[in-house]
Amino acid sequence: MFETAIEATARAEGKPSEEVYLEGNYLIDKARYIGGVTDEQMLAMLTTWAGFRQLVHSIGVSVKTAREGEEVSFLMQNWGRTSKYETGTQHRVVCPGDGTEVLLVLDEIAWSEEDTAPGKYAFEFGGEGELATASIVLYLNDGYTAPELTAEPRVDFDSQPYREMIAKSLLHTGNNRRLKKAIDKAANGENVTIAYIGGSITQGAGAKPIHTECYAYQSYLRFKELFSKGGGENIHFVKAGVGGTPSELGVIRYERDVLKDGAVAPDIVIVEFAVNDEGDETKGNCFESLCLKILSAPNQPAVILLFSVFVNDWNLQERLSPVGRRYNLPMVSIKDAVTGQFRLSKAEGNIISKRQFFYDIYHPTNDGHRVMADALGYLFAETSRSLRSEEEDWTAGLPVFGHDFARIRLLDRKSDLSTEAALIEIAAGGFHGTDEDLQQVEMDADHFGTPQFPHNWLHTASSGEAGFRLTLASKNLILVFKDSGSPDFGKAEVWVDGKRVLTADPHVNSWTHCNAVILYQNEQSREHVVEIRMAPGDQDKCFTILGFGYTA
């Protein structure tokens, strides 16, 4: 009936629905790196529904939940021809939570003529905080084969070759004065806070469980093991990674998510945006601004730049590392550590393969997160053994890209306008609702998701045509709005001083997350009037203004 399988796994935790998108290169990369498929014709067949049906006989789905007797609903959704999110087939099936495989034979399911491409798989749980391991297997029709995967030897984390690989991650030691100060405080039993800000890798994506096996938490443990006294109660942990977002958003949310609006003063901050900042409109200005924002804090925290890597050996290290050299910051490169040995066979000296390092094309497995944690641990240990650097004047000289956003502030519905740094007036108009269906992120050491930008302005289908109006004096302004895969959401036009500057489309990325876009950027502060109203034809749709970032 069928010969072989392509397997992918998804582990859901902390939220009621875990989605696995299949469109385009994502499914191809899953088949290539998880299933070991190299046949380009087969891979291309996965991108259309006609090709998928020709290739795949049936889909095996199994879910193993943490609670006995629990059931999980599995959704398979195809994208539609007339309306991508609405007219394709949506097929649901209930899966037992004991790991028993449920087989979906494609010929036994009624499909729509509207189906154009595989869209997404979703595992829907009874409530937030559920933990499960799910497996999706594509069983192929006769005539098609995928290679049989053989188990690789476990990574020898204690070997000398592994230690030599980790040593290659130390891209630049930088001025160690601030980091050594934090290490000395820890060794003396004083309170030390180590914080992390970045994208989905910092959030912990690919690590299971996400809150304890992610590189951030594991490297925090390394720091405690190396330097703390009495069990490490004096070492504190802050994690502020938000999936799918660049430093353009990170610089806005730094006070909220890392400093906790003034309640926390971190001693060490690891900045990880090397695979997220392709979407930074400023191409480095926001990244440098974030570094300067941290460096300028009165308690003089250490700033460490961490360069993670994608499965195709890509990151933005070449663009962003000059910022680290300009301010003489310690820099750790996962790309430098692992990509060279990826090309080797085990006989030639491969230490960890791409299949072992990567959970998917973007995120590390538990082993990959451990490599990242060990690389930071190596920096900590080398710094403790090094002589203290002389104090440097990092303010002297010109910036690499600029620092226009270093003093940016978050403006949302919670803001007290009477205490803001600029005169601000807001008339919400039809954007008077509050959106509660938001991107959920596991912050700090939490295993559950925290909604991002809950103090927002929502336009609903029944809100009418009245627009949102913001009047303020500022040098620059960044709009943060919600992306969504829901057909209920539509486009909004953004006007500044009577001129349309942007049509914000929540469907460009097609999943619920935060999108930051620059509305204007000036050398001097001056008053502007910003209006946001639904685009023609979308007046009966939803749109969420999550907040703004502005520099007075």
C-alpha positions as CSV (number, residue, x, y, z in Angstrom):
1,M,0.0,0.0,0.0
2,F,2.7,2.4,1.0
3,E,6.4,2.1,1.5
4,T,8.0,4.6,3.8
5,A,7.6,7.8,5.8
6,I,8.7,11.3,6.4
7,E,8.5,12.1,10.1
8,A,8.3,15.4,11.9
9,T,7.7,16.1,15.5
10,A,6.1,19.0,17.4
11,R,6.0,19.4,21.2
12,A,3.4,21.6,22.6
13,E,3.5,23.3,26.0
14,G,2.0,26.1,27.8
15,K,-0.7,27.1,25.3
16,P,-4.0,25.6,24.1
17,S,-2.9,25.2,20.5
18,E,0.4,24.3,18.9
19,E,0.6,25.0,15.2
20,V,2.9,23.5,12.6
21,Y,2.9,25.4,9.3
22,L,3.5,23.3,6.2
23,E,3.5,25.8,3.3
24,G,6.5,26.5,1.1
25,N,10.0,25.7,2.1
26,Y,9.1,24.8,5.7
27,L,7.7,21.4,4.9
28,I,10.5,20.8,2.4
29,D,13.1,21.6,5.0
30,K,11.3,19.3,7.5
31,A,11.4,16.5,5.0
32,R,15.0,17.2,4.1
33,Y,16.5,17.6,7.5
34,I,14.2,15.4,9.7
35,G,13.2,12.8,7.1
36,G,16.5,12.7,5.2
37,V,14.8,13.2,1.8
38,T,17.1,14.4,-1.0
39,D,15.0,13.8,-4.1
40,E,14.3,17.3,-5.3
41,Q,11.2,16.2,-7.3
42,M,9.6,14.7,-4.2
43,L,10.4,17.8,-2.2
44,A,8.8,20.0,-4.8
45,M,5.6,17.9,-4.7
46,L,5.1,18.8,-1.1
47,T,4.4,22.5,-2.0
48,T,1.1,21.9,-3.9
49,W,-2.0,20.0,-2.8
50,A,-2.0,18.0,-6.1
51,G,1.6,17.0,-5.6
52,F,1.0,16.2,-1.9
53,R,-1.9,13.9,-2.8
54,Q,0.2,12.2,-5.5
55,L,3.1,11.6,-3.1
56,V,1.4,10.9,0.3
57,H,-1.0,8.0,0.9
58,S,-1.8,8.7,4.5
59,I,-0.8,10.7,7.6
60,G,-0.1,9.1,10.9
61,V,-0.6,11.3,14.0
62,S,0.2,10.4,17.5
63,V,0.2,12.4,20.7
64,K,1.6,11.5,24.1
65,T,0.2,13.8,26.8
66,A,1.4,14.4,30.4
67,R,-2.0,13.5,31.8
68,E,-3.5,10.1,31.6
69,G,-6.8,9.8,29.6
70,E,-6.5,13.2,28.0
71,E,-7.5,13.7,24.3
72,V,-6.1,16.2,21.8
73,S,-7.8,17.5,18.7
74,F,-5.7,17.4,15.5
75,L,-6.5,19.9,12.7
76,M,-5.2,19.7,9.2
77,Q,-6.0,22.8,7.1
78,N,-5.3,23.4,3.5
79,W,-4.9,26.9,1.9
80,G,-7.8,27.8,-0.4
81,R,-7.8,29.2,-3.9
82,T,-10.5,31.8,-3.5
83,S,-9.6,32.8,0.0
84,K,-6.4,31.4,1.5
85,Y,-7.6,31.0,5.0
86,E,-11.3,30.3,4.5
87,T,-12.1,28.1,1.5
88,G,-9.6,25.3,1.9
89,T,-10.5,22.0,3.7
90,Q,-10.3,21.9,7.5
91,H,-10.2,18.3,8.7
92,R,-10.3,17.6,12.5
93,V,-9.8,14.3,14.3
94,V,-9.5,13.5,18.0
95,C,-6.3,11.7,19.0
96,P,-5.9,9.7,22.3
97,G,-3.2,11.1,24.5
98,D,-1.5,7.7,25.1
99,G,0.6,7.8,22.0
100,T,-1.6,5.6,19.8
101,E,-1.3,6.5,16.2
102,V,-4.4,7.7,14.3
103,L,-4.1,7.1,10.6
104,L,-5.7,9.6,8.1
105,V,-6.0,7.9,4.7
106,L,-6.2,10.8,2.2
107,D,-8.5,9.0,-0.2
108,E,-11.0,8.4,2.5
109,I,-11.5,12.1,3.3
110,A,-13.6,14.5,1.3
111,W,-11.4,17.3,0.0
112,S,-12.5,20.6,-1.5
113,E,-11.7,21.7,-5.1
114,E,-10.5,24.9,-3.5
115,D,-7.5,23.2,-1.9
116,T,-4.3,24.6,-3.4
117,A,-1.5,23.7,-0.9
118,P,-0.9,22.2,2.5
119,G,-1.4,24.9,5.1
120,K,-0.9,24.0,8.7
121,Y,-1.3,21.3,11.3
122,A,-2.5,22.2,14.7
123,F,-2.8,20.3,18.0
124,E,-5.5,21.8,20.1
125,F,-5.5,21.1,23.8
126,G,-8.1,21.4,26.5
127,G,-6.5,24.3,28.2
128,E,-3.3,26.3,28.7
129,G,-0.3,24.7,30.4
130,E,-0.7,21.2,28.8
131,L,2.5,19.3,27.9
132,A,2.7,16.8,25.1
133,T,4.9,15.2,22.5
134,A,3.3,14.9,19.1
135,S,4.5,13.0,15.9
136,I,3.4,13.5,12.3
137,V,4.4,10.8,9.8
138,L,3.7,11.1,6.1
139,Y,3.3,7.6,4.6
140,L,4.2,7.6,0.9
141,N,2.4,5.9,-2.0
142,D,3.9,3.0,-3.9
143,G,6.8,4.1,-6.1
144,Y,8.1,6.8,-3.8
145,T,10.7,6.1,-1.1
146,A,12.4,8.1,1.6
147,P,15.7,7.0,3.0
148,E,15.7,4.9,6.2
149,L,17.3,7.0,8.9
150,T,19.9,5.4,11.1
151,A,20.5,6.5,14.7
152,E,23.6,8.6,15.1
153,P,26.0,8.2,18.0
154,R,25.2,10.5,21.0
155,V,27.2,13.7,21.2
156,D,30.1,13.2,23.5
157,F,29.9,16.5,25.5
158,D,32.9,15.4,27.6
159,S,35.3,14.8,24.8
160,Q,38.4,16.9,24.0
161,P,37.1,17.5,20.4
162,Y,33.9,18.9,21.8
163,R,35.7,21.3,24.1
164,E,37.9,22.4,21.2
165,M,34.7,23.1,19.1
166,I,33.2,25.2,22.0
167,A,36.5,27.2,22.2
168,K,36.0,28.3,18.6
169,S,32.8,30.1,19.7
170,L,34.7,32.9,21.5
171,L,34.7,35.4,18.7
172,H,35.9,38.4,20.8
173,T,36.8,38.6,24.5
174,G,36.2,42.3,24.5
175,N,36.7,44.5,27.6
176,N,36.0,42.2,30.5
177,R,35.8,44.8,33.2
178,R,32.0,44.8,33.6
179,L,31.7,41.0,33.3
180,K,34.4,40.4,35.8
181,K,32.6,42.8,38.2
182,A,29.5,40.7,37.9
183,I,31.5,37.5,38.5
184,D,33.2,39.0,41.6
185,K,29.8,40.0,43.0
186,A,28.5,36.5,42.5
187,A,31.5,34.9,44.1
188,N,31.1,37.3,47.1
189,G,27.5,36.2,47.6
190,E,26.0,39.5,46.4
191,N,22.9,39.5,44.2
192,V,23.6,39.2,40.5
193,T,21.0,39.2,37.7
194,I,21.7,37.7,34.3
195,A,19.3,38.6,31.6
196,Y,18.7,37.5,28.0
197,I,16.9,39.4,25.2
198,G,16.3,38.1,21.7
199,G,14.0,36.2,19.4
200,S,12.5,32.7,19.4
201,I,15.8,30.9,20.2
202,T,16.2,33.0,23.3
203,Q,12.5,32.3,24.0
204,G,13.6,28.6,24.0
205,A,12.0,27.3,20.8
206,G,13.1,23.7,20.1
207,A,14.0,23.0,23.7
208,K,11.9,20.6,25.6
209,P,10.9,21.6,28.3
210,I,11.2,25.1,26.9
211,H,11.7,26.8,30.2
212,T,14.5,24.6,31.6
213,E,16.3,23.2,28.6
214,C,16.7,26.4,26.6
215,Y,20.2,27.8,26.2
216,A,19.4,30.8,28.4
217,Y,18.4,28.9,31.5
218,Q,21.2,26.3,31.0
219,S,23.8,29.0,30.7
220,Y,22.4,30.7,33.8
221,L,22.9,27.4,35.6
222,R,26.5,27.3,34.2
223,F,27.1,30.8,35.7
224,K,25.7,29.7,39.1
225,E,27.8,26.5,39.1
226,L,31.0,28.4,38.3
227,F,30.6,31.4,40.7
228,S,27.8,31.3,43.2
229,K,28.0,30.3,46.8
230,G,25.4,28.6,49.0
231,G,23.3,27.1,46.3
232,G,23.1,30.1,44.1
233,E,20.1,31.9,45.6
234,N,21.9,35.2,44.9
235,I,21.9,34.6,41.1
236,H,18.7,35.7,39.4
237,F,17.4,35.0,35.9
238,V,15.5,37.1,33.4
239,K,14.6,35.8,29.9
240,A,12.9,38.1,27.4
241,G,12.9,36.3,24.0
242,V,10.0,36.9,21.7
243,G,9.7,34.7,18.6
244,G,9.7,36.2,15.1
245,T,10.8,39.7,16.2
246,P,13.9,41.7,15.6
247,S,15.8,44.2,17.7
248,E,13.5,46.9,16.2
249,L,10.9,45.5,18.7
250,G,13.5,44.5,21.3
251,V,14.6,48.0,21.9
252,I,11.0,49.1,22.5
253,R,10.2,46.4,25.1
254,Y,13.6,46.3,26.9
255,E,12.3,48.4,29.9
256,R,9.2,46.3,30.2
257,D,10.6,42.8,29.7
258,V,14.1,43.0,31.1
259,L,14.1,46.0,33.5
260,K,10.5,45.2,34.6
261,D,9.8,48.9,34.4
262,G,12.6,49.8,36.8
263,A,12.3,46.9,39.3
264,V,15.3,45.0,37.9
265,A,18.9,46.2,37.2
266,P,20.6,43.3,35.4
267,D,24.4,42.9,35.8
268,I,24.8,40.9,32.6
269,V,22.7,41.1,29.4
270,I,23.0,38.7,26.6
271,V,21.7,40.1,23.3
272,E,20.7,37.5,20.6
273,F,19.3,38.9,17.4
274,A,21.7,37.5,14.8
275,V,19.1,35.5,13.0
276,N,16.1,37.8,13.6
277,D,17.4,41.2,12.4
278,E,17.0,40.6,8.7
279,G,13.6,42.2,9.4
280,D,15.1,45.2,11.1
281,E,14.2,48.2,8.9
282,T,17.2,50.1,10.2
283,K,19.7,47.4,9.3
284,G,21.7,47.8,12.5
285,N,20.6,51.1,14.0
286,C,18.1,49.5,16.3
287,F,20.6,46.8,17.3
288,E,23.3,49.3,18.2
289,S,20.7,51.5,19.9
290,L,19.7,48.5,22.1
291,C,23.3,47.9,23.0
292,L,23.8,51.5,23.9
293,K,20.6,51.6,25.9
294,I,21.9,48.7,28.0
295,L,25.5,50.1,28.3
296,S,24.2,53.4,29.5
297,A,22.5,52.1,32.6
298,P,23.7,53.6,35.8
299,N,24.8,50.2,37.2
300,Q,27.0,49.5,34.2
301,P,25.9,46.1,33.1
302,A,28.0,43.8,30.9
303,V,26.7,43.3,27.4
304,I,27.4,40.1,25.6
305,L,26.5,39.6,21.9
306,L,25.5,36.1,21.0
307,F,25.3,35.0,17.3
308,S,23.1,32.0,16.8
309,V,22.8,30.3,13.4
310,F,20.2,28.8,11.0
311,V,20.4,25.3,9.4
312,N,21.7,26.8,6.2
313,D,24.7,28.3,8.1
314,W,23.3,31.8,7.8
315,N,23.3,34.6,10.3
316,L,24.0,38.4,10.5
317,Q,27.3,38.2,12.3
318,E,29.1,40.0,9.6
319,R,26.7,42.9,9.8
320,L,26.3,43.1,13.6
321,S,29.8,42.1,15.0
322,P,31.2,45.6,14.1
323,V,29.0,46.9,16.8
324,G,30.6,44.6,19.3
325,R,34.1,45.6,18.2
326,R,33.2,49.3,18.3
327,Y,32.2,49.1,22.0
328,N,34.7,46.2,22.7
329,L,32.0,43.8,23.8
330,P,32.4,40.1,24.5
331,M,31.0,38.2,21.5
332,V,30.1,34.5,21.2
333,S,29.5,32.9,17.8
334,I,27.7,29.6,17.5
335,K,28.2,29.8,13.8
336,D,32.0,29.8,14.2
337,A,31.8,26.9,16.5
338,V,29.6,24.4,14.6
339,T,29.3,25.1,10.9
340,G,32.8,24.0,9.9
341,Q,32.4,20.5,11.5
342,F,28.9,20.2,10.1
343,R,30.5,19.4,6.7
344,L,32.5,16.5,8.1
345,S,31.6,12.9,8.4
346,K,31.9,11.2,11.8
347,A,35.2,9.6,10.5
348,E,36.4,13.0,9.5
349,G,35.8,14.6,12.9
350,N,32.1,15.6,13.0
351,I,31.1,16.2,16.6
352,I,27.4,17.1,16.3
353,S,25.4,16.8,13.0
354,K,22.8,19.2,11.8
355,R,20.1,16.6,12.6
356,Q,21.4,16.5,16.1
357,F,21.8,20.3,16.5
358,F,18.6,21.6,14.8
359,Y,15.0,20.9,15.8
360,D,13.9,22.5,12.6
361,I,15.5,24.8,10.1
362,Y,15.6,27.7,12.6
363,H,15.8,26.4,16.1
364,P,18.1,24.1,18.1
365,T,17.3,20.8,19.7
366,N,18.1,20.3,23.4
367,D,21.6,19.3,22.2
368,G,21.8,22.5,20.2
369,H,20.7,24.6,23.1
370,R,23.4,22.8,25.2
371,V,26.1,23.8,22.7
372,M,24.9,27.4,23.0
373,A,24.9,27.3,26.8
374,D,28.4,25.7,26.9
375,A,29.7,28.4,24.6
376,L,28.5,31.1,27.0
377,G,29.9,29.1,29.9
378,Y,33.2,29.0,28.1
379,L,33.2,32.8,27.9
380,F,32.3,33.0,31.6
381,A,35.1,30.7,32.6
382,E,37.7,32.3,30.4
383,T,36.8,35.8,31.7
384,S,37.2,34.6,35.3
385,R,40.7,33.4,34.5
386,S,41.7,36.6,32.6
387,L,43.3,39.8,33.9
388,R,40.9,42.6,34.4
389,S,40.7,45.0,31.5
390,E,41.4,48.7,31.9
391,E,38.4,51.0,31.8
392,E,37.6,52.3,28.4
393,D,35.6,55.4,27.3
394,W,33.1,53.6,25.0
395,T,31.3,57.0,24.4
396,A,34.2,58.3,22.4
397,G,33.9,58.1,18.6
398,L,31.1,57.7,16.1
399,P,28.5,54.9,16.1
400,V,28.6,52.1,13.5
401,F,25.0,52.5,12.3
402,G,23.5,55.1,14.7
403,H,21.8,55.3,18.0
404,D,18.5,57.0,17.0
405,F,16.4,54.6,19.1
406,A,18.5,54.3,22.3
407,R,16.1,56.4,24.3
408,I,12.9,55.0,22.8
409,R,9.9,54.6,25.1
410,L,6.9,52.2,24.9
411,L,3.5,53.8,24.5
412,D,0.4,51.6,25.0
413,R,-3.0,51.7,26.6
414,K,-1.4,51.4,30.0
415,S,0.8,54.5,29.7
416,D,0.0,57.4,31.9
417,L,0.0,60.2,29.3
418,S,0.4,62.9,32.0
419,T,3.9,61.5,32.8
420,E,5.1,60.7,29.3
421,A,8.2,62.5,28.0
422,A,6.2,64.3,25.3
423,L,2.8,65.8,25.0
424,I,0.5,63.0,23.8
425,E,-3.1,63.0,22.9
426,I,-5.0,59.8,21.8
427,A,-8.5,59.5,20.4
428,A,-9.1,55.7,20.0
429,G,-12.2,56.1,17.7
430,G,-13.3,52.7,16.5
431,F,-10.2,51.1,18.0
432,H,-11.8,50.9,21.5
433,G,-11.7,47.2,22.1
434,T,-8.9,45.1,23.7
435,D,-7.5,42.1,21.9
436,E,-6.9,39.1,24.2
437,D,-5.8,36.6,21.5
438,L,-2.2,37.6,21.5
439,Q,1.3,36.0,21.0
440,Q,2.1,34.0,24.1
441,V,5.7,33.9,25.2
442,E,7.4,31.9,28.0
443,M,9.1,34.7,29.9
444,D,11.9,34.2,32.5
445,A,11.7,30.7,34.0
446,D,8.0,30.3,33.3
447,H,6.6,27.2,31.5
448,F,3.4,29.1,30.6
449,G,2.9,31.8,28.0
450,T,2.6,35.5,28.8
451,P,0.5,37.6,26.4
452,Q,2.5,40.2,24.5
453,F,1.2,43.8,24.5
454,P,-2.0,43.1,26.4
455,H,-2.7,46.9,26.7
456,N,-3.7,47.4,23.1
457,W,-6.3,49.0,20.9
458,L,-8.6,46.6,18.9
459,H,-10.8,47.5,16.0
460,T,-13.6,44.9,15.6
461,A,-16.1,44.1,12.8
462,S,-18.7,46.2,14.5
463,S,-16.5,49.2,15.5
464,G,-17.5,51.3,12.6
465,E,-15.3,53.5,10.4
466,A,-13.9,56.0,13.0
467,G,-10.1,55.9,12.9
468,F,-7.5,56.0,15.7
469,R,-5.8,59.4,16.1
470,L,-2.5,60.0,17.9
471,T,-0.9,63.4,18.3
472,L,2.6,63.6,19.8
473,A,5.9,65.4,19.4
474,S,8.8,63.0,18.7
475,K,11.9,62.3,16.6
476,N,10.7,58.9,15.5
477,L,7.8,56.6,15.8
478,I,7.4,52.8,15.5
479,L,4.0,51.2,15.2
480,V,3.6,47.7,16.7
481,F,0.6,45.8,15.3
482,K,-0.6,42.3,15.5
483,D,0.0,39.8,12.7
484,S,-2.7,37.1,12.4
485,G,-3.6,34.1,10.3
486,S,-7.3,34.7,11.0
487,P,-9.5,35.7,8.1
488,D,-11.3,38.1,10.5
489,F,-8.4,40.5,10.4
490,G,-7.9,43.0,7.6
491,K,-5.6,45.8,6.5
492,A,-5.3,49.2,8.0
493,E,-4.0,52.4,6.4
494,V,-1.6,54.6,8.4
495,W,-1.5,58.3,7.7
496,V,1.1,60.8,9.1
497,D,0.3,64.5,8.9
498,G,-2.3,63.8,6.2
499,K,-0.1,61.6,4.1
500,R,-0.5,57.9,3.8
501,V,2.8,56.2,4.7
502,L,1.8,52.6,5.1
503,T,-0.8,49.9,4.6
504,A,-0.4,47.5,7.5
505,D,-1.3,44.0,6.4
506,P,-1.6,41.5,9.3
507,H,-1.5,38.5,6.9
508,V,2.0,39.0,5.5
509,N,3.4,36.6,8.1
510,S,0.1,34.7,8.8
511,W,0.6,33.8,12.4
512,T,-0.1,35.6,15.6
513,H,2.9,37.7,16.6
514,C,4.1,41.2,17.0
515,N,5.1,43.3,14.0
516,A,7.1,46.6,14.4
517,V,7.3,49.1,11.5
518,I,8.8,52.6,11.4
519,L,6.3,55.4,10.6
520,Y,8.8,58.2,10.6
521,Q,12.4,59.0,11.6
522,N,13.6,62.6,12.0
523,E,16.7,64.3,13.4
524,Q,14.7,66.7,15.5
525,S,11.5,66.2,17.5
526,R,8.4,67.9,16.2
527,E,4.7,67.4,16.5
528,H,2.9,64.9,14.2
529,V,-0.6,63.6,13.8
530,V,-0.9,59.9,13.1
531,E,-4.2,58.4,11.9
532,I,-4.9,54.7,11.5
533,R,-8.1,53.5,9.8
534,M,-9.3,50.4,8.2
535,A,-8.4,50.0,4.5
536,P,-11.2,50.3,1.9
537,G,-13.1,47.0,1.8
538,D,-11.8,45.9,5.2
539,Q,-14.0,48.2,7.4
540,D,-15.8,45.2,8.8
541,K,-12.5,43.4,9.8
542,C,-10.4,43.4,12.9
543,F,-7.0,45.1,13.4
544,T,-5.0,45.4,16.6
545,I,-2.6,48.3,17.4
546,L,-0.4,46.7,20.0
547,G,1.5,49.8,20.9
548,F,4.1,52.4,19.8
549,G,7.7,53.1,20.4
550,Y,8.8,56.8,20.3
551,T,11.7,59.0,21.1
552,A,10.9,62.4,22.4
